[in-house]
Amino acid sequence: MGLPLNGLRVIDLTKDFAGPFCTMMLADLGAEVVKIEKPGVGDETRTWGPPFVEGQSYYFLSLNRGKKSVVLDLKKKKAQRIVQSLVVDADILVESFRPGSLRRIGLDYETLRRRNKALVYCSISGFGQTGPYRNLLGYDLVAFAMSGIMSTTGEKGHPPVRVSVPVADIAAGHYAATGILAALSRRLVTGSGDYVDVSLLDSIVSWLSYNAAYFFATGKQMQRMGSGHPSIVPYQAFRCKNGFLTVAVGNDEQWRSFCSATGLEKAGKDRRFSTNPLRVRNRSILVPLVSRKLRSESVEHWSGIFRRSRVPCAPVYDVARVVSDPQLVSRGMVVRKGVVFPQLGSPMKFSSNSLAMKPAPSLGRDTNSVLGVLGFSSREIEKLRAEKVVA
């Protein structure tokens, strides 16, 4: 049995992170993704480095596996007509241009749906296709700063910090893929496609989750707590002799197990810590007590004891430990065989088939083959190349 999206074609007019992350997910699921890139450098992320692996940016490689690359100069009419021709037999188009700019070259949803009423068209932008900020430039850091989440990161009394991966981009890429798949599902009934509008800011604001609920419930801003949790204690990273260990005590039974495992029986019998609301209320007393205890032994010592006692915990891994962890390796989350450059696997697992990880394309690798499918002869392709329509 084939992959879930086998037989579907995606026209990818995205660059940077959010859009390519979305279309990479679709490629992992079996869709044919035709990435349209501009002449010269192509997607900007091809230049983001070092490091470069066999001439390819590590950043680009992380976001564009399994795609085809076609170089078209969309400023030229002939290139625009090529995309319009590709859309006739396509199922999905994803774009990340500035709102309204594709309308000027005839590649907007309203124009293309006249060629293919079943087309699912998704726009990903910083602030969305409507609203007073629609024309502002929006990157991940901009959306993250405006989301409210950044105001809660870092330690109390210190500046807010950026998460080391672009969470607004990732959120938008996920929501875009989800919206596309929902539209495809409805198309099975109606026969018609749809338009999906996703913004980085909307996406990351939706991740506020209990931060927003806390504000709605109290009218107060949640304070920066480092790795701590506003409503669960102890639930954070603690320093041990040789590194950091996270402890996630989610209920009172686990608290009693934690106290027994650490020899903190006195704390386990203390009424001030007997329930989670009381532990939260008495955080300033409890956390230093736990910190002193855990600092006395190594990460390995405590993690072994906690796991035997059924207390949720985990060392704070660096990337080297992540990619060698036996659980992740057994789940296929690190792919080393059949690829030039190791890559992360997909977290989606299917009983009927495993997802195949294909490498990212070199710039323009598939231009000739894709144009050939459209009926262009070798001579016609060479003429387009001479006219700098394709490269």
N, C-alpha and C positions, 0 to 999 in steps of 0.2 A: 504494500500500500504506500502511496506517495505521501509527501509532506502535506500538511493541511492547506497551504496556499499554492500548491503546484498548479500551474496553468494560468495563474493570474499575472498580469504585467503591471508594473509600477513605473511611472515616469517620475524621476527624482530631480526636482529643480531646487534642491536645498544645498546648503553649505554650513560650515562651522560645526556645531554640535547637535542641537536639538533635532533638526530635520534629519541629518544623517543617522542619528541614533534611532529615530522612528523607522526609517527605511531599512536600516540594518536588521531590526527586529522582523520586518516583513520578509527580508531576504532569508533570514534564519528559518522562517516558517515555510520556505519553499517558493516564494514569489520571485519572478524574474524582475530585478530592479535595474532599470536603465538610468544611470546617473549622467545627467547633462552637465558638462563642465565648460567653463569659459576658456578661450585660447590663452596660451602662456603658462600660467601656474596652475590653472584649474581651481579646484576647491582651495580656499585660502589655507586650510589646515595642512595641505601638502608642504607648506613652507615652515610649519611650526616645529622647530627643533633647533639644535640637536636634542636627542640622538636621531640619526637616520639609519634605517636598516635596508641595505642594498639599494640605497638612493631614495627610499620612501620614508616619510616622516612617521615616527612611532605614533604620533597623535592621529594622523590620517588612518593608519592601519587599524587603530583601535575602534574606528567608527564606520568602516566601509567594507567590511568583509562581505564576500558573496555577491558583489554588484558588478555590473558592466559599466564601462566608462566610455562616453561619447563626447567629443569636443565639438561644440557649436557656438558660433558667435551670434547670440540672440539679438544683437543690434541690427543684424542683416535680415531682410525680408525672407530670403530663401531658407535661412535657419529657422525662422519662426514657422514657416510652412512645413518644415520637416517635423517639428514638434507637433503641429496640428495633425499631421498625417499619422504620427505615432499614437496620438490620443484616440484615433478612430477605433483601434483594436485593443486599447488599454483598459484596465479596470480601475486604476487608482492614479491620481497625480498628487504629489506632495510638493509644496513650494514654501520658500522662506524669504521671499522678496519683501521689500517695503510695501505696506498696504497700498493698493491702487496702482502700483507700477506695472504689473503685468497686463492691466487693461489697455494700456497704451500700445502694447505690441500684440494684442489679440490672443493672449494666453490666459485670460481670466476665466473664471468658472462659467459665467453667462455665455461667453463666446464658445467655449469648448463643449459645453453641454449640448449645443445645437449640432455638433458633430457626433456626439456620443451621449445619449440621454442616460445611459447606465453608469456614467463616470462618477466615481467618488473622488471628490476634490478636497484636499486639506491644505489650509494655509496656517503656517506657524510663524508668529511674529512676537516682538517684544511685548506689545501692549494690546494686540487684537486689532480687528478690522474696523472697530467703532470706538467712540469715546474721545475725550479731549487729548489723550496722549498717543493716539494711533500713529502719528507721524514722527514720534520721537524715536531715536535710536535706542535699542534695548539689548543689552547683553545679560548674561547670567548674573554677574555681580550686581548690576543695576536692579534687576528684579528681586534678587535675594535681599538687597538692602531695603527695598520697599515692602517686603513681604511681612515684616514684623518678626520673622524668625531670627534674623541676624541680631536684633536687639536683645535676644535671650541667650546668645552664644557667649562662650568665654567665661572667665572667672569674675566674681563680684569685685568691683573696684578696678577692673581692667577693661580695656577696649573690647568691643565685639570682634569676633573673628569670622573669617570665611571658612566654610567647609572645604576640604581639599579637593572635592569633585564638584562639578557644576550642577548642583541639585535642582535649580530652576530649569536648566536645559533638560536634565533627565526627566523631571516631572512632566514637562511639556511634550517630550518625545513619547513618553508612555501614554499620556492622555490622547495624543494624536493617533497613536496606533490603536488604542481602544476605541476612539471615535470612528476611525476608519473601519474597523472590524464590525462595529455596531451597524454602520451604514451598509456594509456588504450584507449583513444578516437581513436587514430590512429589504434590501434589493431583491433578495430571493422571493419575497412576497409581491412587491410592487413592480419590479422590473426597472425601477428608476434609481439613479444615483442620488447623491446628496452633497451638500457643502458643509465642511467641518472647519470651524474657526477656533484655533487654540492659541493662547498667549502664554508667554513665560510667566508674566506677573500673575494672571489668574491661576495658573497651575501651581505655583509655589505658595500662593496665599491659601489655596485649598489644603495645603499641608500644615497650616497652622493648627488644625485639629483642636486638641484640648487646650492649646495656648489661647485660642480665640474663646473657647468655652469658659476658660478661667476668667478672662476679662469680662465676658458677658455676665458671669455669675457674681463677680466681686467688684467690677469696675476698676480693677487694679492691674497694672503691668506685672507680668511674671518676671521675677528677678533672675539675673544671670547666676547659674549654679554650677558652672563647669560641667562635669559628667554626672552631677546629681539630678534627681528627679523631684519635682515639686510636690508630688502626692504619694510617693513610696519611699520608705527608709527601712534598712539600708539598700540603696539601689544606685551604685556608682562605682567608679574605679578607685581602688585603694593601693597605696604604695606598699610593696613587700620588699624583702631584702635585695632582690635582683631585678625588679621590674614592677609592672602594674597588673593588678588582677581586678576584674569587674565582678561584683557580687550583686545578684538580682533577687532579693528576697521579696517575693510577690504576695505572700500571705502569712498568716500567723503560724501555721504548721511549719512552714519553711523557716520562720524565725526561731522557733523552738529547736529545730534541727541545726540551725546555724549556731545557736548558743551552745548546744551539746557538742558540736564538732570542734568549736574553738575553745572550749573550756570556760565560756562566759556564762556559766549556770546562774550566777548571781544576777546578771542582767536579764536572763531569761525569766527570772521570778520577780523582777522589778515591775510594779504596776505601771510605772511611767512608760514602759515599753511593751506592755502586754497586747496592745492592738496597733494596727498600722496607723490610724489617726493619732494615737498617743505618741507613736514613734516619730511621726511627722512633726507633731507639736514640740517634742523634746529632741529634735534633730541636733541642736547645738551641744547637747550633752552626750548623745549616743554616738554620733559620728566620730568624735575624738577618741572615745572609748574603743570603738572597733578599729580605728586607724592604728592606735598603739599596739593592739593585739596582732594585727596582720603584718605590721612592719617587722615583727620579730622572726618571721620565717620566710622562706622563698616562695615564689609563685607556684612552683611545682609541688611543694609541700602542701600548701593550702588547696590548690585545685584538686589534688588527689583526694584529700580528706572531704572536700565539699561534694565532689562527684559521688563518692561512696555514700555520703549522707543525703544525697538527693537535694542538694542546695544548688540552684542555678548559678553558674560562674563561668568565667572565661578569661584567659590571659589576653592582654592587649597585644595583638599580633602586629608585627611589621609585615611588609609585602612578601618578603622571602618566606616567612612562615605560612602566610596565606596560600601561596602557590605550591607549597609542599605538604599541606595538611592532608592527612589520609582520607578524611571525610570528603573534602572537596575534590580530591583526585579521583576517588571512587565514584563520585557523581558526575564526572566528566566536565568539571568546571575549569579545568586547565587542559588545553589541547596542545600536544607537542608532536604527535605523529601526523605525517602527511602534510605538514606546513613548514614553510621556511622559517617563520617567526612564530614562537609560541603565542597563544592567544587564549582569552577567556572563552569558556563555553557558554551556552545559553542555559538559563535557569528553568526553561520550559521543557518538561519531560512528557513524552507521549508513549503509551503502551504499544501503539501500532508502528512506530517508527522513531528513530533517533535523528536529531537535527544534524545536518552535515555542515561543518565549518569550512567555508571556502575562502581563499585569500582575497585581500582587497586588490582592485585592478590598478595597473599602471595607467597613467594619464592617456586617454584616447585609445586604449587597447582595443575597444570593441566598435569603434566608429565605422569601419568598413563593413563588418558583419551585420550590424544593425541597419545600416543604410541598404545593404544588399537585400535584407528581408523586405524592405519597403519597395524593392524593385529597381533600385539604382544600379546601373552597370558600372564596371570598373572605370570606364572612360568618364562617365558622369561624375563619379566620386572624385576622380583626379581633377576635373574641371572645378568642382566645388572647393577642392583644396587650393587650387590656384587662385580662386576668388576669395580665399580666406574665410569661407563660410564654415568649413569644417577644418579640423586639424588632427 
